[in-house]
Amino acid sequence: MYFGWHAWHGEFGIKAWMRHEDEIKILRTRLEELQGDVRLLREGIDLLRADSLGSDILAERARNVLWFVHEDDVVIYDPGCQNLDEKD
């Protein structure tokens, strides 16, 4: 009786094992999400490397993010247009 109870309810029993299995599933899902985030960040970093970075792409991105324009640019204001960096 004693061993049966501990085999089911004990610290290393079946119920504890099932809880650990559930926690492992949750943590694996979270790990996959984080690995996806790391993959996206690495892709962004790769785009910023000097050997793969075009100056025109950098200038376009900086202008969009910082709302700067070059003195030779023509700006057309459209009040219905949202900033591309804004997320709904």
N, C-alpha and C positions, 0 to 999 in steps of 0.2 A: 504494500500500500504506500509506504513512504517513498519508495523509488519511483512508483508510478506517478504520484503527485508531483514530484520534482521533475520527472521527465516531461510532464505537461506544463507545469506552472513555474518551474525553477528558472533561475537566471540564464541558464543555457538550455532550457527546455524548448518544446515545440512551439509554444506561443511566442517566446522571445525570438526564435528563429524566423517565424512568419513576420513579426514586426521588422526584423532586420532585412528581410527580403523586400518588404514594401518600401523601406527607407532606401535600399539600394536602387530600386526602380526610379524613385523620385530623384535621387542624386545623379543617376545616369542620364535622365532627361535633362536635368539642369546642366550637366557636363556637356551634352550635345549642343544646348543653346549657347553656352559660353564658347565652345569651340567654333560655332558659327560666327559669333561676335569677333573672335580673334581672327578668323579668316577674313572677315570684312575689313578689319583694321589693318591687317597685313597688306591687303590689296590696295587700300588707301595709301599706306606708306610706300608701297612699290611705285605708285603713281607720282610720288613726290621725290623720288630719287633723281639725281642730276642727270643720269644717263637716259632716263625715260621721260623726263619732264620737258614739255615744249613751252617756250616762253609765252606763246600766244594763249595756251591753255591756262597757264599760271595767271596771266594778266586778266583773262576773262573771269576766272574764279575770284580773284582778288577784287575786281570791280564789282562783281555781283554781291560778294559777302560784305565788303566795306562801303558799298554805294558810292564808289569813286568813279569819275570819268576823266578821260584824257581831254586836253584842251581842244583837240581836233575832232572829238566825238560829237555826233548829233544825237541829242536826247529827245525822245518822243514820249511824253507823259501820257499814260493811259490809266485813268483812275479806277477802272474795273480790273486791272491786272494786279495780281498779288506777287509778292516777292517769292522767288523760286525756292528759297531756303525755308520758308514758313511751312509748317506741317499742320494739317487740319486735325 
